[in-house]
């Protein structure tokens, strides 16, 4: 079996969202989403919600 998918570009996107961090109470929540552009199209590899102040991460 031959995997002919070639990754052309990986792009992280960071978006601020309203709300307070449940750990530190500071309003610094961010969504991190990672996309892969390949010959076969665009695929979302994953997303994480994290606090920019305390770096507490939650997998979503």
N, CA, C and O atoms as a Tinker XYZ file with bonds, in Angstrom:
   240  protein
     1  N      0.845000   -1.172000    0.000000    73     2
     2  CA     0.000000    0.000000    0.000000    64     1     3
     3  C      0.893000    1.240000    0.000000    63     2     4     5
     4  O      1.792000    1.359000    0.833000    81     3
     5  N      0.647000    2.159000   -0.931000    73     3     6
     6  CA     1.470000    3.348000   -1.073000    64     5     7
     7  C      0.640000    4.582000   -0.757000    63     6     8     9
     8  O     -0.401000    4.801000   -1.375000    81     7
     9  N      1.085000    5.385000    0.193000    73     7    10
    10  CA     0.390000    6.618000    0.556000    64     9    11
    11  C      0.967000    7.746000   -0.285000    63    10    12    13
    12  O      2.110000    8.154000   -0.077000    81    11
    13  N      0.187000    8.252000   -1.232000    73    11    14
    14  CA     0.682000    9.282000   -2.135000    64    13    15
    15  C      0.289000   10.690000   -1.697000    63    14    16    17
    16  O      0.492000   11.638000   -2.455000    81    15
    17  N     -0.266000   10.856000   -0.500000    73    15    18
    18  CA    -0.649000   12.174000   -0.009000    64    17    19
    19  C      0.597000   12.959000    0.376000    63    18    20    21
    20  O      1.422000   12.497000    1.164000    81    19
    21  N      0.718000   14.148000   -0.190000    73    19    22
    22  CA     1.856000   15.015000    0.101000    64    21    23
    23  C      1.326000   16.245000    0.820000    63    22    24    25
    24  O      0.437000   16.928000    0.312000    81    23
    25  N      1.867000   16.531000    2.001000    73    23    26
    26  CA     1.462000   17.723000    2.739000    64    25    27
    27  C      2.138000   18.934000    2.120000    63    26    28    29
    28  O      3.365000   18.995000    2.039000    81    27
    29  N      1.339000   19.895000    1.685000    73    27    30
    30  CA     1.862000   21.102000    1.073000    64    29    31
    31  C      2.086000   22.204000    2.099000    63    30    32    33
    32  O      3.026000   22.990000    1.985000    81    31
    33  N      1.208000   22.253000    3.109000    73    31    34
    34  CA     1.301000   23.335000    4.094000    64    33    35
    35  C      0.504000   22.947000    5.334000    63    34    36    37
    36  O     -0.568000   22.351000    5.225000    81    35
    37  N      1.026000   23.286000    6.517000    73    35    38
    38  CA     0.271000   23.135000    7.766000    64    37    39
    39  C      0.103000   24.526000    8.354000    63    38    40    41
    40  O      1.071000   25.282000    8.441000    81    39
    41  N     -1.110000   24.874000    8.757000    73    39    42
    42  CA    -1.404000   26.222000    9.221000    64    41    43
    43  C     -2.111000   26.198000   10.569000    63    42    44    45
    44  O     -3.230000   25.694000   10.666000    81    43
    45  N     -1.472000   26.738000   11.621000    73    43    46
    46  CA    -2.190000   26.915000   12.888000    64    45    47
    47  C     -2.950000   28.245000   12.870000    63    46    48    49
    48  O     -2.420000   29.258000   12.414000    81    47
    49  N     -4.173000   28.241000   13.357000    73    47    50
    50  CA    -4.972000   29.455000   13.483000    64    49    51
    51  C     -5.334000   29.626000   14.949000    63    50    52    53
    52  O     -5.811000   28.689000   15.589000    81    51
    53  N     -5.107000   30.823000   15.483000    73    51    54
    54  CA    -5.403000   31.105000   16.893000    64    53    55
    55  C     -6.459000   32.197000   16.944000    63    54    56    57
    56  O     -6.314000   33.249000   16.321000    81    55
    57  N     -7.524000   31.934000   17.696000    73    55    58
    58  CA    -8.646000   32.857000   17.793000    64    57    59
    59  C     -8.960000   33.118000   19.265000    63    58    60    61
    60  O     -9.083000   32.179000   20.051000    81    59
    61  N     -9.090000   34.388000   19.637000    73    59    62
    62  CA    -9.503000   34.744000   20.999000    64    61    63
    63  C    -10.984000   34.458000   21.159000    63    62    64    65
    64  O    -11.772000   34.698000   20.244000    81    63
    65  N    -11.364000   33.943000   22.326000    73    63    66
    66  CA   -12.776000   33.714000   22.604000    64    65    67
    67  C    -13.118000   34.350000   23.948000    63    66    68    69
    68  O    -12.263000   34.412000   24.831000    81    67
    69  N    -14.347000   34.823000   24.118000    73    67    70
    70  CA   -14.728000   35.439000   25.386000    64    69    71
    71  C    -14.870000   34.395000   26.488000    63    70    72    73
    72  O    -15.249000   33.252000   26.236000    81    71
    73  N    -14.566000   34.801000   27.682000    73    71    74
    74  CA   -14.718000   33.912000   28.833000    64    73    75
    75  C    -13.483000   33.912000   29.707000    63    74    76    77
    76  O    -12.391000   34.272000   29.269000    81    75
    77  N    -13.673000   33.504000   30.943000    73    75    78
    78  CA   -12.579000   33.457000   31.909000    64    77    79
    79  C    -12.031000   32.043000   32.008000    63    78    80    81
    80  O    -12.773000   31.069000   31.880000    81    79
    81  N    -10.734000   31.938000   32.235000    73    79    82
    82  CA   -10.087000   30.645000   32.430000    64    81    83
    83  C    -10.596000   30.037000   33.735000    63    82    84    85
    84  O    -10.602000   30.718000   34.760000    81    83
    85  N    -11.021000   28.775000   33.725000    73    83    86
    86  CA   -11.498000   28.153000   34.961000    64    85    87
    87  C    -10.388000   27.924000   35.981000    63    86    88    89
    88  O    -10.675000   27.728000   37.162000    81    87
    89  N     -9.130000   27.946000   35.552000    73    87    90
    90  CA    -8.010000   27.714000   36.461000    64    89    91
    91  C     -7.532000   29.001000   37.126000    63    90    92    93
    92  O     -7.381000   29.055000   38.346000    81    91
    93  N     -7.293000   30.045000   36.313000    73    91    94
    94  CA    -6.705000   31.269000   36.873000    64    93    95
    95  C     -7.676000   32.441000   36.922000    63    94    96    97
    96  O     -7.386000   33.438000   37.584000    81    95
    97  N     -8.833000   32.356000   36.237000    73    95    98
    98  CA    -9.816000   33.425000   36.252000    64    97    99
    99  C     -9.511000   34.576000   35.315000    63    98   100   101
   100  O    -10.296000   35.522000   35.238000    81    99
   101  N     -8.400000   34.528000   34.603000    73    99   102
   102  CA    -8.001000   35.592000   33.688000    64   101   103
   103  C     -8.695000   35.395000   32.342000    63   102   104   105
   104  O     -8.869000   34.259000   31.899000    81   103
   105  N     -9.090000   36.474000   31.694000    73   103   106
   106  CA    -9.763000   36.365000   30.398000    64   105   107
   107  C     -8.727000   36.289000   29.276000    63   106   108   109
   108  O     -8.368000   37.305000   28.682000    81   107
   109  N     -8.255000   35.086000   28.997000    73   107   110
   110  CA    -7.228000   34.886000   27.970000    64   109   111
   111  C     -7.419000   33.561000   27.237000    63   110   112   113
   112  O     -6.447000   32.917000   26.842000    81   111
   113  N     -8.674000   33.161000   27.057000    73   111   114
   114  CA    -8.925000   31.882000   26.393000    64   113   115
   115  C     -8.696000   31.999000   24.890000    63   114   116   117
   116  O     -9.052000   33.004000   24.274000    81   115
   117  N     -8.105000   30.974000   24.314000    73   115   118
   118  CA    -7.791000   30.935000   22.888000    64   117   119
   119  C     -8.174000   29.576000   22.312000    63   118   120   121
   120  O     -8.063000   28.558000   22.995000    81   119
   121  N     -8.620000   29.558000   21.064000    73   119   122
   122  CA    -8.814000   28.327000   20.297000    64   121   123
   123  C     -7.618000   28.199000   19.384000    63   122   124   125
   124  O     -7.284000   29.140000   18.663000    81   123
   125  N     -6.974000   27.063000   19.402000    73   123   126
   126  CA    -5.899000   26.752000   18.466000    64   125   127
   127  C     -6.418000   25.661000   17.551000    63   126   128   129
   128  O     -6.795000   24.584000   18.013000    81   127
   129  N     -6.440000   25.932000   16.273000    73   127   130
   130  CA    -6.869000   24.944000   15.278000    64   129   131
   131  C     -5.739000   24.762000   14.274000    63   130   132   133
   132  O     -5.130000   25.733000   13.827000    81   131
   133  N     -5.464000   23.508000   13.924000    73   131   134
   134  CA    -4.390000   23.209000   12.978000    64   133   135
   135  C     -4.991000   22.523000   11.753000    63   134   136   137
   136  O     -5.708000   21.528000   11.859000    81   135
   137  N     -4.676000   23.083000   10.595000    73   135   138
   138  CA    -5.163000   22.555000    9.326000    64   137   139
   139  C     -3.989000   22.090000    8.472000    63   138   140   141
   140  O     -2.891000   22.640000    8.552000    81   139
   141  N     -4.236000   21.068000    7.653000    73   139   142
   142  CA    -3.226000   20.582000    6.714000    64   141   143
   143  C     -3.779000   20.719000    5.299000    63   142   144   145
   144  O     -4.879000   20.255000    4.999000    81   143
   145  N     -2.998000   21.362000    4.441000    73   143   146
   146  CA    -3.337000   21.461000    3.030000    64   145   147
   147  C     -2.511000   20.430000    2.284000    63   146   148   149
   148  O     -1.282000   20.473000    2.320000    81   147
   149  N     -3.168000   19.518000    1.618000    73   147   150
   150  CA    -2.498000   18.471000    0.851000    64   149   151
   151  C     -3.093000   18.438000   -0.548000    63   150   152   153
   152  O     -4.045000   19.156000   -0.852000    81   151
   153  N     -2.524000   17.603000   -1.384000    73   151   154
   154  CA    -3.036000   17.464000   -2.748000    64   153   155
   155  C     -4.484000   16.990000   -2.754000    63   154   156   157
   156  O     -5.229000   17.272000   -3.692000    81   155
   157  N     -4.881000   16.274000   -1.716000    73   155   158
   158  CA    -6.240000   15.735000   -1.639000    64   157   159
   159  C     -7.241000   16.709000   -1.030000    63   158   160   161
   160  O     -8.438000   16.424000   -1.035000    81   159
   161  N     -6.793000   17.850000   -0.505000    73   159   162
   162  CA    -7.692000   18.841000    0.069000    64   161   163
   163  C     -7.223000   19.319000    1.430000    63   162   164   165
   164  O     -6.089000   19.060000    1.835000    81   163
   165  N     -8.104000   20.019000    2.133000    73   163   166
   166  CA    -7.800000   20.578000    3.450000    64   165   167
   167  C     -8.389000   19.669000    4.522000    63   166   168   169
   168  O     -9.544000   19.252000    4.431000    81   167
   169  N     -7.585000   19.367000    5.536000    73   167   170
   170  CA    -8.015000   18.511000    6.639000    64   169   171
   171  C     -7.726000   19.213000    7.955000    63   170   172   173
   172  O     -6.640000   19.760000    8.147000    81   171
   173  N     -8.707000   19.199000    8.872000    73   171   174
   174  CA    -8.456000   19.729000   10.210000    64   173   175
   175  C     -7.770000   18.636000   11.014000    63   174   176   177
   176  O     -8.310000   17.540000   11.163000    81   175
   177  N     -6.583000   18.931000   11.534000    73   175   178
   178  CA    -5.824000   17.943000   12.296000    64   177   179
   179  C     -6.217000   17.921000   13.761000    63   178   180   181
   180  O     -6.125000   16.881000   14.413000    81   179
   181  N     -6.655000   19.058000   14.285000    73   179   182
   182  CA    -7.058000   19.086000   15.686000    64   181   183
   183  C     -7.328000   20.488000   16.159000    63   182   184   185
   184  O     -7.031000   21.465000   15.471000    81   183
   185  N     -7.892000   20.576000   17.336000    73   183   186
   186  CA    -8.156000   21.871000   17.959000    64   185   187
   187  C     -8.002000   21.737000   19.462000    63   186   188   189
   188  O     -8.249000   20.678000   20.040000    81   187
   189  N     -7.593000   22.824000   20.077000    73   187   190
   190  CA    -7.413000   22.859000   21.533000    64   189   191
   191  C     -7.895000   24.195000   22.069000    63   190   192   193
   192  O     -7.750000   25.234000   21.425000    81   191
   193  N     -8.464000   24.145000   23.249000    73   191   194
   194  CA    -8.824000   25.339000   23.992000    64   193   195
   195  C     -7.766000   25.503000   25.065000    63   194   196   197
   196  O     -7.500000   24.569000   25.821000    81   195
   197  N     -7.157000   26.681000   25.140000    73   195   198
   198  CA    -6.136000   26.889000   26.160000    64   197   199
   199  C     -6.179000   28.321000   26.665000    63   198   200   201
   200  O     -6.752000   29.205000   26.029000    81   199
   201  N     -5.570000   28.530000   27.808000    73   199   202
   202  CA    -5.472000   29.852000   28.411000    64   201   203
   203  C     -4.100000   30.416000   28.076000    63   202   204   205
   204  O     -3.080000   29.785000   28.353000    81   203
   205  N     -4.073000   31.586000   27.488000    73   203   206
   206  CA    -2.808000   32.208000   27.130000    64   205   207
   207  C     -1.990000   32.622000   28.336000    63   206   208   209
   208  O     -0.776000   32.794000   28.221000    81   207
   209  N     -2.615000   32.786000   29.480000    73   207   210
   210  CA    -1.878000   33.225000   30.673000    64   209   211
   211  C     -1.251000   32.057000   31.408000    63   210   212   213
   212  O     -0.069000   32.116000   31.746000    81   211
   213  N     -1.984000   31.026000   31.658000    73   211   214
   214  CA    -1.448000   29.929000   32.478000    64   213   215
   215  C     -1.139000   28.677000   31.664000    63   214   216   217
   216  O     -0.655000   27.686000   32.211000    81   215
   217  N     -1.415000   28.716000   30.363000    73   215   218
   218  CA    -1.120000   27.600000   29.456000    64   217   219
   219  C     -1.828000   26.309000   29.850000    63   218   220   221
   220  O     -1.392000   25.223000   29.470000    81   219
   221  N     -2.921000   26.420000   30.611000    73   219   222
   222  CA    -3.716000   25.238000   30.949000    64   221   223
   223  C     -4.453000   24.809000   29.694000    63   222   224   225
   224  O     -5.164000   25.611000   29.088000    81   223
   225  N     -4.295000   23.567000   29.301000    73   223   226
   226  CA    -4.908000   23.097000   28.062000    64   225   227
   227  C     -6.021000   22.100000   28.346000    63   226   228   229
   228  O     -5.948000   21.292000   29.272000    81   227
   229  N     -7.034000   22.184000   27.530000    73   227   230
   230  CA    -8.115000   21.205000   27.555000    64   229   231
   231  C     -8.292000   20.697000   26.138000    63   230   232   233
   232  O     -8.385000   21.483000   25.196000    81   231
   233  N     -8.336000   19.405000   25.989000    73   231   234
   234  CA    -8.631000   18.849000   24.678000    64   233   235
   235  C    -10.130000   18.933000   24.450000    63   234   236   237
   236  O    -10.917000   18.622000   25.344000    81   235
   237  N    -10.512000   19.336000   23.302000    73   235   238
   238  CA   -11.927000   19.477000   22.995000    64   237   239
   239  C    -12.372000   18.415000   22.055000    63   238   240
   240  O    -13.544000   18.373000   21.681000    81   239
